[in-house]
Amino acid sequence: MKFEHFAAKYFAMSDEVWARHTNPWSVWTRYSCLPLLLACLWWRDILQLWFWPLLAVLILWTWLNPRCFKKPSNTDNWASQSVLGEQVLIYQRDSIAAHHDSVLTVITSLLTIFTALCVAGLFFYEPISTCTGALGLILAKTWFLDRMVWIYREATSQPLNKT
C-alpha cells in the first residue's frame, strides 16, 4: 500500500470528508497544525502534565480540520484544487503525466530531509534546526500543493494560469 493510500485511510477520508476539505478555509487553517504541534513538542518540559492533553487536542484538530468546514460552493481556487489534485494523486496515480514524477521525487526528498532536521532539532532542543526544518516543511508542502493544482488541472484539462 502506498503512503498516500495509507494516510487517506488513516484519516478516514471518505468522499464527504474530501468534499469538505476542498473548502479553502480547511486548507489554509490546516497550515496551523504543524507550528502548533511543534510548539507543543518544543515546550514539552515546561508544559509537563499539560503536554499530553494539549498534544491530544492538536492531533484531534489535525483529524477534525478536513471535517469542520462545509463543502464549498465552487472549487475555482488554488486551495480547493490542491486538495482535488491530492485525490488524483492518491486514487488515479496512473493517469498523472510522467513529467511530474521527478518533481514529486524532489518534493518528497525535501519533505523527508526537513522532517529529519525538525525532529532532530526538537530532540536536541536546537532552535535553528527546528525552525529551519519547520520552514522547509511548510515551503515544501506548499510546493507540493501547487504541484497538486497543476496535476488536477491537467487531469481535468483546465488551462494553467501562468501569471
Stockholm file with secondary structure:
# STOCKHOLM 1.0

chainA/1-163         MKFEHFAAKYFAMSDEVWARHTNPWSVWTRYSCLPLLLACLWWRDILQLWFWPLLAVLILWTWLNPRCFKKPSNTDNWASQSVLGEQVLIYQRDSIAAHHDSVLTVITSLLTIFTALCVAGLFFYEPISTCTGALGLILAKTWFLDRMVWIYREATSQPLNKT
#=GR chainA/1-163 SS CCHHHHHHHHTTCCHHHHHHHTSHHHHHHHTTHHHHHHHHHHTHHHHGGGHHHHHHHHHHHHHHGGGSSCCCSCCCSHHHHHHHHHHHHHHCGGGSCGGGHHHHHHHHHHHHHHHHHHHHHHHTTCHHHHHHHHHHHHHHHHHHHHHHHHHHHHHTTCCCCCC
#=GC SS_cons         CCHHHHHHHHTTCCHHHHHHHTSHHHHHHHTTHHHHHHHHHHTHHHHGGGHHHHHHHHHHHHHHGGGSSCCCSCCCSHHHHHHHHHHHHHHCGGGSCGGGHHHHHHHHHHHHHHHHHHHHHHHTTCHHHHHHHHHHHHHHHHHHHHHHHHHHHHHTTCCCCCC
//
